[in-house]
């Protein structure tokens, strides 16, 4: 019987039409269970099904026959497992046919259908036959979408769209025949390429080999073809060209052009695909791309299949309007977006928006900014990145208006012509990432980035002086250098240099910082200079003629006070200076000197504000410094110092942006700093200051890439090391250069640790420690050297912990704590110091816990909690302070439960809850901790009120997690951690809902 002779009435029998909704649902369930039993080889007896479901018997009899026939075909056409061989053979070709098609083998299957390789009997040609899953025939909407797919594709005639030959149904089975493509879907090609890109990956497995596949929307090969069909030695077209990156990029561009032109043809016919993704784009052996699966397509005059609010498509590749269920806004630009996402994944081999499907991914699609392609693969041409990013613009008005426009711009990239798409300006980039979320820190490595406290060399700039000042500074410098040879001579020359110190105390103090043995003299000099400046300020504050000198004096007091360790007082002095400099610039707007000093003051103020946790104010001050300095650097008479200062301002801003959870903004700032510094170094390749400054920027940029692109970070640290070793060769007696070299070894160690190269990381940290201990011996009063040494000892302890060298780790953390406690005593208002101290105590607790000394671990966690609470209370907007405190709460609560201190564990869990009032995953974890504490209370026979209160707190927290968007796992009632809640009625209600 030919398919055209069969109507769908076979499925709309009078018996079926009389069934209630509940009966139809039960019929679907029975059929699904029967088919599953067939596929497992132990089918349920038909008589049992008919006896157990008498009200469904008439409909069941019809559908069971069709299921038997369809399963026999899918199972290799040998008949059911329970049928005699003679009976199976007698069935003959009838069981292998659907209408005019003889089924040859199953190629793949998915939620939208099963695809067979088949032969069209009347024409003798091979086709792909897509069959609707049998249970779906009970769903009119599924049938409508299946037919819609065939009809939408059938009306399109384009060399890159799979042709549809016929549509029909036979024995209750819906199907359509389409062109058979020898190749593979792009999602399989991407998986194969990822295998090649992974360390030690061969890039192939049995399922990644090229084979004959159907042009099915969501089929996944299940290995139904014979081994001979798989051609195990073959590689896909994309894999073959992937070894040459330039050729690979050109190939991806050509594929994008083919897909965009095919979509444009569909759009011209009023068909919007709505489900463009790698698995719906097939690549044959000749490198030709085919668009398939129009199952979710919408024709311009057919809105019946989708209502406003319906979510159709594959979430990861949806446009924002599609993800939000705004079907009325879904047009050709949604397909452009989805194709852009596909090209993004082909180029980067990473999903544009990682994560599992669900509410969290939907939120990120709507809110999270796209990571630049070049962060994944730096060799991608910038024009190609710009074009793909335009196609993926969040606002559809910012995308290409048509798929043809997208194809044309891709062609321009291929031909090296200017594209319509333009890269974002610096202002665009700075505003683009404000809602980016910082990823969470795991407990074992929660403080691994304590090195961030020393990742940058914060260059505090001061206003340059006139010629007399320079001469005095040189004279003071000469005096200081003699101090290196003889401390007694240094004291003598300190008095002789007093005249210079009166004007240049800050500059001389900076120079003495690099002189071995001059630490005590430097501190005395700084205090003396500060007293002098304070006396001068008091005398000059009422004299308008001395406002410029007074402003500079306040700036010097601020810098001196910060170096001595009084940050709060330093902020007040910088603010006084800022007020006076702003007045001077307003009164004399053409004064370059006043503008230069104002920019330097903004930068210096920003640095101190950041240290006490006032990061928003610091960011604004940095931005203002950059605005002023940019205007100065653009003046025709500007010299290299203007560019150098501007680069430093960008570097300091980038460091702050990265520390406050804005890595993409940080990247833009630091790349600009590096560009300016590289330009300066080209003109003066032996300039030690330029070498050091560029190395500092490379260090900061490495910190940005450390989490996501560790290899790129390693390259930057290697560049920094080369620059710093050269600077040390030029000025071997300059301690600051050695300090920066040690800092880079420390950062390299962090990268190696993240990459799993633990012995190499330990070696890098030890090199840093060796240099830093030598620096502390020569300059024991230098806080910076002590701070860096504490960070390196802490990081070495972390690596030793991972290597299970727990005794060594305990020693390293003890050394770090001794230094860090000393630093906090010197400056208790420094948030970074306080937070780092809490982090080191936490790490010590982890080691002690590993050694089985749980009581000692609890004490370390308690101390960590106290320090981190101080840091968080003073800087709640600094995300890492909250992350660190949350991690410490988790660790402390765990050991409290181990020690049987359930009530204390409850207090810690509730304190953690205050940090995350609206975070679904965190709230669920806290509810679990409370439930475990309740179990402990129950087992210890604690007061009923305590147990009751703890259970209520756990249930309320669990409810809040659900309200915040958390989906409770199906196995929640079986989880032992929630055993204490199983008998609570509220718990059962939560699970049921």
C-alpha positions, 0 to 999 in steps of 0.5 A: 500500500502506498503512503498516499493511499493512507490517511491519518484516520488510522490514528484517530479511531473512534475508540481513541476519540472517545478516550478521556484526557487521563486515559490518553495520558495512560495510553501513552505511558503504556505504549512507552513502557511496552516499547522500552520492554521491546527494546530491552529484549523482554517484551510484556505479553500483549494479553497481560496489557489488554487484561490490565487495561480493559478500558484501553483495549480497543486502542491498544490492539491497534497501536501494539501491532504497529509498535511490533512492526516498527520495532522489528524494522528498527532492530535490524529487520530480523523480527522480534526476539520472541518470534520464531525464525520461520515467522520472522522470515515469512514476514519478509519485506513487508516489515521493512517497508513504510509506504514506497520505502524499504528500510535498510538501516537505522542511522540515528535517533533523537527526541524528534524522530528516528532516521533510517537509510532507505530505498525508494522502491519506485525510483530506486534511489537511496534516501533518508527516511525520518519517522515520528516517534510512535508515542508522539502520534498521540500528541496533535502538536507533535504531529503538526510540527513534524508535518510543518518540518517537511512542508517548510523544507519542501517549499525551499529550493537551495543548493545548501538546504536538504531536499524533501522528496515525500511525506506520508504515513503508513500503518499509523507511522508518520514519516517523510523522505529527504536527501541522504547526505554522506557526512556528519553534523557539525556538533560531531565535528566540533567534538572531534576537533575538541579531542584534537585540541585537548592535551594528549587527545587523539581527536577521534573515537569510534563515534567521531569518525566520518560516516553516512548520517541522516540529515536529522535535526537532533539525532545522535548516532547510537552505533546501529551501523555495522563496523564496516560502515564506520570507516574507522581510519577516516577523519572529517573534512574540518579535522583535515584542515584544522592543522593549518589555522589560517586555512581552518578559519577560511573554511569556517568563514566559507561554511558560514557564508553557505549557511547564511545564504541558505537561511536568506533563501528560506527567509525570502520564502517567509520561513524562519528556521528558529533552531539553527545549531551545529547538529542541524548543519551537515558537512559532507566529505567535499566540505559543502554545508547543508541546512536541515531540520525545519521542525521548529520553523515558522512560516510568515502566515502560520502562527498556530504552532507557537504562542507568546511565551512558548519556548521553542529551540535549543537554549544554548543557541537561542537569541535573547528574544527567543530565550525569553519566549517573545515569539512575536519578536523572533524573525530572520535576525534570530536565525542570524544570531543562532548562526553566529553562535554556531560559528563562535563555537566552531572558531573557539571550540567552546560554547558561547555560554557554557553551562547546563540547560535550565533557568541559569543558562536562560539568565546568562543568555539574557544578561551575560556579555559575550567573551571575545573570541580572541580570548579563546584563540588569539590567532582569529582575525579581528575582523572575523571576531567583529563580524561574529560578535555583531551577528550575536549582538544582544539587541536584535537592532544591532545585528545584521538586518538579514542573513544575506548581510551577514554572508556579505560581511563574511565574504569581505573578511575572506577577501580582506576588505573593510567590513560593515561591522566595526569593533567596539570603542574603548567606551563601549567595552568599559560599559559592556561588562558591568553585570558580569558575575565573578565565578565562585572559588572552591574551598581547597583553593579558595585563597590561591590567588592571594598573590593578587595582593602583590600582582601589580607594582603600584607605581605612586606618581608624584609631580615632577619638579623644576630644575633646582629640584632635580639637582637636589634629588640627584645630590640626595640620591648620591648621598643615599648610595653611599649609605649602601657602602657604610651605614654611618656615612649614610646617617651623616649624608642624611643630615647633609641632604636635609635641604633636599629633603625639605623639598623632595622628601618623597622622591628621596624616600623612593630612592632609598627604598632601593638601597640595601641597608638604608631601611631605618634611615628611610623611615626616619627620613619619611617621618622627618619629611612628613613633619616638615610638610605638615608644618609648612601646610599649617603655615601656608594654608591661609596664604593664597599665593602658596596654594600650588605649593600647599596642594603639592605638599598635601599630596606629598603628605598623603604619599608619605603617610601611606608609606609609613602605614597610616592609610586613613590619614593618607586619604585625608591628605590626598583629598585636601590636595585634590581640592586645591589642584581642582581649584588651580586647574579651574583658574588656570585651565591652560596650565599643563603643570597643574593638570599633570599634578591633578592627574597624578593626585587622582591616581594616588588617591585611587590607589589608597582608596582601593587599599581600604576597600572603597573601590567604587571611589577608586575606580572613578578617581582612576578614570578621571586621572586617565581622562586628564592624562589622555588629553595631556598626552595628545598635545603636540609638545607631549614627551615620553613621560606623559605617555609613561604616566598614562600607561601607569594609570591604565595599568592601575585601573586594570589591576583594580578592575580585575580584583573587583570582578571585572576581568574584561574591563581589566583586559581592555585597560591593561592592553592599552597600558601595554600598547603605550609601554611597548611604544616607549620601549621601542624608542628606548630598549635599554631603559630599565624603567620602561622594562619594569613598567611593561613587565608589571603590566604583563603581570597584571594581564597574566592575572586576568587570563590566569583562570580561563587562559592559563597558557596565555598567562604563562606566556605573559609571565615569561615575557615579564621575566625576560624584561625584569632580568634585563632590568636587573642586569642594567641596575643590579643594585636596585632592590625594587627590580629584584622584588618585581622579579620575585613577584613574577616567579610567584605569579608563574607559580600560580599559573603552574599550580592551576595547570597541574604542574605542582612540582614546577609551581613549588620550584617557582615559589621557592625561587621567589621566596629566596629572592624575597628573604634576601630583600627582607634581610637588606630592608626589614622595614619595607612593608612591600617586601614582607607582604610579598614574602608572606604571599609566596610562603602561603602559595608554596603551602597551598602547593605542598598541600596538593602534593600531600606534603602536609608537614611542609605546608604547615611550616610554610603557612606558619611562616606566612602567618608570622609575617602577615600578623606583623603587617596587620599590626602595622596597618590594621586599616588595610583591607587587603592585609586583613583579608589575606591574613584570614585566607592564610588561617583558612589554608592552615586549617585545611592542612591541620584538618588533613593531619587529623588535628581537627580541634586545632583546625577549628581554631584556625578557621575561627581566626580566619573567620574573625579576620575575614569578617573585618575585611568584609564589613569594611569592603562589602562591595569587594566580591572576593571578600564575600567569597572568601568569608563564605568559604571559611564559614563552610570549612568552619561549620564542617569541623564544628559538626565533626567535633559535635558542636551542632549549635555552633555549626548552626550559627555559622550556617546562618551567618553564611546565609546572610551573605547570600539572601537571593542565591539559589545554589548557595541557599540550597547548600546552606539548607543542607548544612543546617539539615546535617546539624539537625541530624547531629542534634537529634543523635546527641539527644539535644533539647527538643527546642534546639532540634525543632528550631534547626529543622525549621531553619533548614526548611525555610532556607530550602524554601528560599532556595526554591523561590530563588530558582533552585530546582530540587534534585529528584533524589533529595529524599534519599540523600543522607544529608537531608535525613533529619527532615524526612519526617517533616510534613513541610519537607514532603510538601516542598518535594511534591511541589 
